[in-house]
């Protein structure tokens, strides 16, 4: 595995190997403390971040390495330096690159020119680190990959895309429930063998083992008010939770707009594993970096 740009590009055994390493690392940190000594991860950001920056930077430090925060607007990139030149030069300074960008095309350009592993920390199309971590969180909580059903409700966005790809990789049944105007991209839907698309939230949750939602309006989205109006019936609230099986777990990648796509009552309920999800971003990304740098 040279890069981690798109879950669809990696094999099932690679995906599961990272999850296995994550579990060992999370419960046996002392064995990994100096694994990344003298290794540097360049963290390139166009978009604001909380979990992505902190989890990668703290994770590198914990394993004996170093993370460099690199904000594009305070670099020569803001004055027109090409992605090609940037990627080539960074590759001569650092051992890996993680980028959180608006455009997936920019991510691909960096990967095309870098000579070190490149990690997709988020683009407008995909959020593979989130989905990788979420599938670890599901398994950790007792969800059976390959048989239990994940139900995603809300906007068919980049998070939904990567969850669908992770479901395909692990042969996990998945339901995506959105308004017709907010369905996932056609190319992602057409490539999926495990995803069922529905438009009725109560129908969607009836056989759910886990419920998942994300913000309805992402940074840079147009038509925000109309989109919120369309998505209001897709809120995960206590009424919708009551329509799901008693054992269902609730997930959200954060940040959450409490009272919009999910209510306080659900987020703070016993069904929520949202904060476990957030914690596991660090452990999973540590395992990912170890695999990319052949240190696992």
C-alpha positions in Angstrom: 0.0 0.0 0.0 1.8 3.1 -1.3 -0.9 5.7 -0.3 -4.2 6.0 1.4 -6.3 8.2 -0.8 -9.4 6.0 -1.5 -10.6 2.9 0.3 -11.7 1.5 -3.0 -8.0 1.3 -3.9 -6.9 -1.0 -1.1 -7.5 -4.7 -0.6 -9.7 -6.2 2.1 -6.8 -7.9 3.8 -4.9 -4.5 4.0 -8.0 -2.8 5.5 -8.4 -5.6 8.1 -4.7 -5.6 8.9 -4.9 -2.0 9.8 -7.9 -2.6 12.0 -6.0 -5.5 13.7 -3.0 -3.3 14.3 -5.2 -0.6 15.7 -6.6 -2.9 18.3 -3.2 -4.2 19.3 -1.8 -0.6 19.4 -4.7 0.8 21.4 -4.3 -1.8 24.1 -0.5 -2.2 24.1 0.8 1.3 23.5 4.1 0.7 25.4 5.2 -1.7 22.7 4.9 1.0 20.0 6.3 4.1 21.9 9.4 4.7 19.8 8.3 3.0 16.6 8.3 6.2 14.6 11.4 7.8 16.1 13.0 10.3 13.7 9.9 10.0 11.4 8.1 13.2 10.3 4.5 13.6 9.0 3.8 16.8 7.2 0.1 17.8 7.8 -1.1 20.0 5.0 -4.3 21.9 5.7 -6.6 24.0 3.5 -9.7 23.4 5.7 -10.2 24.0 9.4 -9.8 21.0 11.6 -10.1 19.8 15.2 -9.9 15.9 15.3 -7.8 15.4 12.1 -5.0 17.8 13.3 -5.0 16.7 16.9 -5.3 13.0 16.3 -2.5 12.9 13.7 -0.1 15.2 15.6 -0.7 13.7 19.1 -0.5 10.2 17.5 2.9 10.9 15.9 4.2 12.3 19.2 3.0 9.3 21.1 4.9 6.9 18.8 8.1 8.9 19.0 7.7 10.8 15.7 6.9 14.4 14.8 4.0 16.1 13.1 4.4 19.4 11.3 1.3 21.6 10.9 1.4 23.3 7.5 -1.4 25.7 6.6 -1.5 26.4 2.9 -2.7 30.0 3.2 0.5 30.8 5.1 2.8 29.1 2.7 4.1 29.7 -0.8 1.1 27.8 -2.1 -1.0 30.9 -1.4 1.3 32.8 -3.8 0.9 30.3 -6.6 3.6 27.6 -6.0 2.5 24.5 -7.8 1.3 21.3 -6.2 3.9 19.5 -8.1 6.8 21.5 -6.7 5.3 21.5 -3.2 4.8 17.7 -3.2 8.3 17.0 -4.5 10.0 19.3 -2.0 8.0 18.1 1.0 8.9 14.5 0.1 12.6 15.4 0.5 12.0 16.7 4.0 9.4 14.4 5.5 8.5 10.7 5.6 4.8 11.0 4.8 2.2 13.6 3.9 -1.3 13.9 5.3 -3.5 16.5 3.4 -6.9 17.9 4.3 -8.1 19.7 1.1 -11.2 21.1 -0.6 -10.6 19.4 -3.9 -10.0 15.7 -4.5 -8.2 16.6 -7.7 -5.6 18.5 -5.7 -5.2 15.4 -3.4 -4.6 13.2 -6.4 -2.1 15.7 -7.8 -0.1 15.6 -4.6 -0.1 11.8 -4.6 1.0 11.8 -8.2 4.1 13.9 -7.5 5.1 12.9 -3.9 7.7 10.3 -3.4 6.5 9.5 0.1 3.2 8.0 1.3 0.2 10.4 1.0 -2.8 10.1 3.3 -6.2 11.7 2.4 -7.3 13.5 5.6 -10.4 14.7 3.8 -11.5 16.1 0.4 -14.9 17.1 -1.1 -15.3 13.6 -2.4 -13.9 11.2 0.3 -13.0 10.9 4.0 -11.2 7.5 4.2 -9.5 8.0 7.5 -12.9 8.6 9.2 -14.4 5.5 7.6 -11.5 3.3 8.5 -11.7 4.5 12.1 -15.5 4.1 12.2 -15.3 0.4 11.1 -12.8 -0.2 13.8 -15.1 1.5 16.3 -18.0 -0.7 15.1 -16.1 -3.9 15.4 -14.8 -2.8 18.8 -18.4 -2.3 20.0 -19.4 -5.8 18.9 -20.8 -5.0 15.5 -20.2 -8.0 13.1 -18.5 -6.7 9.9 -19.9 -8.6 7.0 -23.3 -9.3 8.5 -24.7 -6.5 10.8 -26.2 -3.5 9.0 -24.9 0.1 9.1 -27.5 2.7 8.3 -26.4 6.2 7.2 -29.1 9.0 7.4 -28.8 12.5 6.1 -26.6 14.1 3.4 -24.9 11.8 0.9 -21.6 13.5 1.3 -17.9 12.6 1.4 -18.3 10.7 4.7 -21.1 8.6 3.2 -19.0 7.8 0.2 -16.1 6.5 2.2 -18.4 4.5 4.5 -20.0 2.9 1.5 -16.5 2.0 0.2 -15.6 0.5 3.6 -18.8 -1.5 3.6 -18.0 -2.9 0.2 -14.4 -3.7 1.3 -15.7 -5.7 4.3 -18.9 -7.0 2.6 -21.0 -5.2 5.2 -24.7 -4.5 4.5 -25.4 -0.8 4.4 -28.4 1.4 3.9 -28.1 5.0 2.9 -31.2 7.1 3.5 -31.3 10.6 2.0 -33.7 12.9 0.1 -33.5 12.3 -3.6 -31.7 15.6 -4.1 -29.0 14.7 -1.7 -28.1 11.1 -2.7 -24.5 10.0 -2.9 -22.6 10.5 -6.1 -23.7 8.3 -8.9 -20.3 6.8 -9.4 -20.0 5.8 -5.8 -23.5 4.3 -5.8 -22.9 2.4 -9.0 -19.7 0.9 -7.7 -21.2 -0.3 -4.5 -22.4 -4.0 -4.2 -23.5 -3.7 -0.5 -25.4 -0.4 -0.3 -29.2 -0.1 -0.4 -30.6 3.3 -1.1 -33.9 4.4 0.5 -35.7 7.7 1.2 -37.9 6.8 4.2 -36.0 7.2 7.5 -38.3 4.9 9.5 -38.0 2.2 6.8 -34.2 2.6 6.9 -33.7 2.2 10.6 -36.0 -0.8 11.1 -33.2 -3.4 10.8 -30.3 -1.2 11.8 -27.5 -2.4 14.0 -25.8 1.1 13.9 -27.1 4.5 12.9 -24.8 7.1 11.5 -25.2 10.8 10.6 -23.1 13.8 9.7 -23.7 17.5 9.3 -26.2 18.5 6.7 -24.2 21.5 5.3 -20.5 21.2 4.7 -18.0 24.0 4.4 -18.6 25.8 1.1 -22.1 24.2 0.4 -24.5 26.3 -1.6 -28.2 26.4 -0.9 -27.8 25.8 2.8 -31.3 26.8 3.9 -33.1 24.8 1.3 -30.9 21.8 2.1 -31.7 22.0 5.8 -35.4 22.2 5.0 -35.2 19.0 2.9 -33.2 17.1 5.5 -35.3 18.0 8.6 -37.3 14.7 8.4 -33.9 12.9 8.4 -32.9 14.1 11.9 -31.8 11.4 14.3 -34.0 12.1 17.3 -35.5 10.0 20.0 -38.6 9.2 17.9 -36.4 7.8 15.1 -34.2 6.0 17.6 -37.3 4.3 19.0 -38.1 3.0 15.5 -34.8 1.1 15.5 -33.9 -2.1 17.3 -33.2 -1.7 21.0 -29.5 -2.7 20.6 -28.7 0.0 17.9 -25.7 2.2 18.4 -25.5 5.8 17.2 -22.5 7.3 15.4 -21.5 10.8 14.2 -18.0 11.8 12.9 -18.2 15.3 14.5 -18.4 18.2 14.6 -22.1 17.9 15.3 -24.7 20.6 14.9 -26.7 19.6 18.0 -30.4 20.1 17.3 -30.0 19.9 13.6 -28.9 16.5 12.2 -29.0 14.9 15.7 -30.5 15.9 19.0 -28.9 16.4 22.3 -31.0 13.5 23.7 -29.6 11.1 21.2 -26.0 12.3 21.3 -25.9 12.0 25.1 -27.9 8.7 25.3 -26.5 5.3 26.2 -26.9 4.3 22.5 -24.2 6.8 21.5 -20.6 5.7 20.8 -19.7 9.0 19.3 -16.8 9.9 21.6 -15.3 6.4 21.3 -15.4 7.1 17.6 -13.5 10.3 18.1 -10.9 8.7 20.3 -10.3 5.9 17.8 -9.3 8.3 15.1 -5.9 8.6 16.7 -5.4 4.9 17.3 -6.5 4.0 13.7 -4.4 6.7 12.1 -1.3 5.6 14.1 -1.8 2.1 12.7 -2.3 3.5 9.2 1.0 5.4 9.4 2.8 2.4 10.7 1.6 0.3 7.7 2.4 3.0 5.2 6.0 3.4 6.6 6.5 -0.4 6.9 6.7 -0.2 10.7 3.7 -2.4 11.6 
